[in-house]
């Protein structure tokens, strides 16, 4: 059996906080370069030198103001904020590297297929085929309101629209054949028009004519990423995703998610090997396991409980300051919320005997892999080694 190799992809934000809501407060954390290109060039070079397959930027089409009806907690306490548009930052990172994959999060609910195909196709061409699109349908009304809508459509409808957006984008990316360029100066022929095609896509929600003005990239189109954990989100991933990012509580939950996704893929006629699953992992390293534990405890001590709850409010799509009972959560959410966040919180509630608010306040602490580089590497390999070959 061929030796398996783990894939590493970094989760990034163009702001102070990525995963750990207390990390930016560490004395050695650099903050004065968040708006500088040099910060992202450095990150890209470090990731490439560390042999990461790629990176992707999580993003939000706005500024979270769900918690307490205000963005105060996020701005004051340094929450997950996108201070820069990742589609502007990624070209900087592309220029600083040669092999690093580059992922952008863009919503199918607010952008037209032509815009999406043009942005991503251009970056894929310029980076020589290194781009991934983290496809989201968005989970908050504030984003919808920034796009001229009153609120988000229901989740099922958002995913139905997303299916059409991807169908249209694929048609647009295929509107140029790989060998369309002739570049014959003497004959005066730049490209062969017979190898450029209209998309002529018409669906229920989406309509686009094409052709795309961007020629085909070396990889043909961006890699498709996805992170939805709802039943409909998993069906969407089973159809489209080549990479899935997921947050799970532990090995058993991860194994169940993995098997569910692979089963859905097989039901759609796709080979399970056509999609890589990336569980979220945070790491704290030290020269010894004891030093690493001290570092992790210190970083966790920097977490502001108010920001933890605000972060959970944002991802649940419900203001937890208004939550009188757990049964009232669905009514507060409406069409908002990330199913993955809710699943992990409920798993923690069950395992540790916590209320929803207690689980929300603990969010972001105690979930790191802690130890020496060898310890962490061994723990990263555990779920891979424990998975039977037929399930891989």
HUDAGI-V114303 format. One record per residue. RES is the residue in one small letter. OMEGA is omega as a letter, one per 30 degrees, with the letter a starting at -180 (none if undefined). Layout:
res->RES omega->OMEGA
res->RES omega->OMEGA
This chain:
res->x omega->a
res->x omega->a
res->x omega->a
res->x omega->a
res->x omega->a
res->x omega->l
res->x omega->a
res->x omega->l
res->x omega->a
res->x omega->l
res->x omega->a
res->x omega->l
res->x omega->l
res->x omega->a
res->x omega->a
res->x omega->a
res->x omega->l
res->x omega->l
res->x omega->a
res->x omega->a
res->x omega->l
res->x omega->a
res->x omega->a
res->x omega->a
res->x omega->l
res->x omega->a
res->x omega->a
res->x omega->l
res->x omega->l
res->x omega->a
res->x omega->a
res->x omega->a
res->x omega->a
res->x omega->a
res->x omega->a
res->x omega->l
res->x omega->a
res->x omega->l
res->x omega->a
res->x omega->l
res->x omega->a
res->x omega->l
res->x omega->a
res->x omega->a
res->x omega->l
res->x omega->l
res->x omega->l
res->x omega->l
res->x omega->l
res->x omega->l
res->x omega->l
res->x omega->l
res->x omega->a
res->x omega->l
res->x omega->l
res->x omega->l
res->x omega->l
res->x omega->a
res->x omega->l
res->x omega->a
res->x omega->a
res->x omega->a
res->x omega->a
res->x omega->l
res->x omega->a
res->x omega->a
res->x omega->a
res->x omega->a
res->x omega->a
res->x omega->l
res->x omega->a
res->x omega->a
res->x omega->a
res->x omega->a
res->x omega->a
res->x omega->a
res->x omega->l
res->x omega->l
res->x omega->l
res->x omega->a
res->x omega->l
res->x omega->l
res->x omega->l
res->x omega->l
res->x omega->a
res->x omega->a
res->x omega->l
res->x omega->a
res->x omega->a
res->x omega->l
res->x omega->l
res->x omega->l
res->x omega->l
res->x omega->a
res->x omega->a
res->x omega->a
res->x omega->l
res->x omega->a
res->x omega->a
res->x omega->l
res->x omega->a
res->x omega->a
res->x omega->l
res->x omega->l
res->x omega->a
res->x omega->a
res->x omega->l
res->x omega->a
res->x omega->a
res->x omega->a
res->x omega->l
res->x omega->l
res->x omega->a
res->x omega->l
res->x omega->a
res->x omega->a
res->x omega->a
res->x omega->l
res->x omega->a
res->x omega->l
res->x omega->l
res->x omega->a
res->x omega->l
res->x omega->l
res->x omega->a
res->x omega->a
res->x omega->a
res->x omega->l
res->x omega->a
res->x omega->a
res->x omega->l
res->x omega->l
res->x omega->l
res->x omega->a
res->x omega->l
res->x omega->l
res->x omega->a
res->x omega->a
res->x omega->a
res->x omega->l
res->x omega->a
res->x omega->l
res->x omega->l
res->x omega->a
res->x omega->l
res->x omega->l
res->x omega->l
res->x omega->l
res->x omega->l
res->x omega->a
res->x omega->l
res->x omega->l
res->x omega->l
res->x omega->a
res->x omega->a
res->x omega->a
res->x omega->l
res->x omega->a
res->x omega->l
res->x omega->l
res->x omega->a
res->x omega->l
res->x omega->a
res->x omega->l
res->x omega->l
res->x omega->l
res->x omega->a
res->x omega->l
res->x omega->l
res->x omega->l
res->x omega->l
res->x omega->l
res->x omega->l
res->x omega->a
res->x omega->l
res->x omega->l
res->x omega->a
res->x omega->a
res->x omega->a
res->x omega->a
res->x omega->l
res->x omega->l
res->x omega->a
res->x omega->a
res->x omega->a
res->x omega->a
res->x omega->a
res->x omega->a
res->x omega->l
res->x omega->a
res->x omega->a
res->x omega->a
res->x omega->l
res->x omega->a
res->x omega->l
res->x omega->a
res->x omega->l
res->x omega->l
res->x omega->l
res->x omega->a
res->x omega->l
res->x omega->l
res->x omega->l
res->x omega->a
res->x omega->a
res->x omega->l
res->x omega->l
res->x omega->a
res->x omega->a
res->x omega->f
res->x omega->l
res->x omega->l
res->x omega->a
res->x omega->l
res->x omega->a
res->x omega->l
res->x omega->l
res->x omega->l
res->x omega->l
res->x omega->l
res->x omega->l
res->x omega->l
res->x omega->a
res->x omega->l
res->x omega->l
res->x omega->a
res->x omega->a
res->x omega->a
res->x omega->l
res->x omega->l
res->x omega->l
res->x omega->l
res->x omega->l
res->x omega->l
res->x omega->l
res->x omega->l
res->x omega->a
res->x omega->l
res->x omega->a
res->x omega->a
res->x omega->l
res->x omega->l
res->x omega->l
res->x omega->l
res->x omega->a
res->x omega->l
res->x omega->l
res->x omega->a
res->x omega->a
res->x omega->a
res->x omega->a
res->x omega->l
res->x omega->l
res->x omega->a
res->x omega->l
res->x omega->l
res->x omega->a
res->x omega->a
res->x omega->l
res->x omega->a
res->x omega->a
res->x omega->l
res->x omega->l
res->x omega->l
res->x omega->l
res->x omega->l
res->x omega->l
res->x omega->l
res->x omega->l
res->x omega->l
res->x omega->l
res->x omega->a
res->x omega->a
res->x omega->a
res->x omega->l
res->x omega->l
res->x omega->a
res->x omega->l
res->x omega->l
res->x omega->l
res->x omega->l
res->x omega->a
res->x omega->l
res->x omega->a
res->x omega->l
res->x omega->l
res->x omega->l
res->x omega->l
res->x omega->a
res->x omega->l
res->x omega->l
res->x omega->l
res->x omega->l
res->x omega->l
res->x omega->a
res->x omega->l
res->x omega->l
res->x omega->l
res->x omega->l
res->x omega->l
res->x omega->a
res->x omega->a
res->x omega->l
res->x omega->a
res->x omega->l
res->x omega->l
res->x omega->l
res->x omega->l
res->x omega->l
res->x omega->l
res->x omega->l
res->x omega->l
res->x omega->a
res->x omega->a
res->x omega->l
res->x omega->a
res->x omega->a
res->x omega->l
res->x omega->a
res->x omega->l
res->x omega->a
res->x omega->a
res->x omega->l
res->x omega->l
res->x omega->a
res->x omega->l
res->x omega->a
res->x omega->a
res->x omega->a
res->x omega->l
res->x omega->l
res->x omega->a
res->x omega->a
res->x omega->l
res->x omega->a
res->x omega->l
res->x omega->l
res->x omega->a
res->x omega->a
res->x omega->l
res->x omega->l
res->x omega->a
res->x omega->a
res->x omega->l
res->x omega->a
res->x omega->l
res->x omega->l
res->x omega->l
res->x omega->a
res->x omega->a
res->x omega->a
res->x omega->l
res->x omega->a
res->x omega->l
res->x omega->l
res->x omega->l
res->x omega->l
res->x omega->l
res->x omega->l
res->x omega->a
res->x omega->l
res->x omega->a
res->x omega->l
res->x omega->a
res->x omega->l
res->x omega->a
res->x omega->a
res->x omega->l
res->x omega->a
res->x omega->l
res->x omega->l
res->x omega->l
res->x omega->l
res->x omega->l
res->x omega->a
res->x omega->l
res->x omega->l
res->x omega->a
res->x omega->l
res->x omega->a
res->x omega->a
res->x omega->a
res->x omega->l
res->x omega->a
res->x omega->a
res->x omega->l
res->x omega->l
res->x omega->a
res->x omega->a
res->x omega->a
res->x omega->a
res->x omega->none
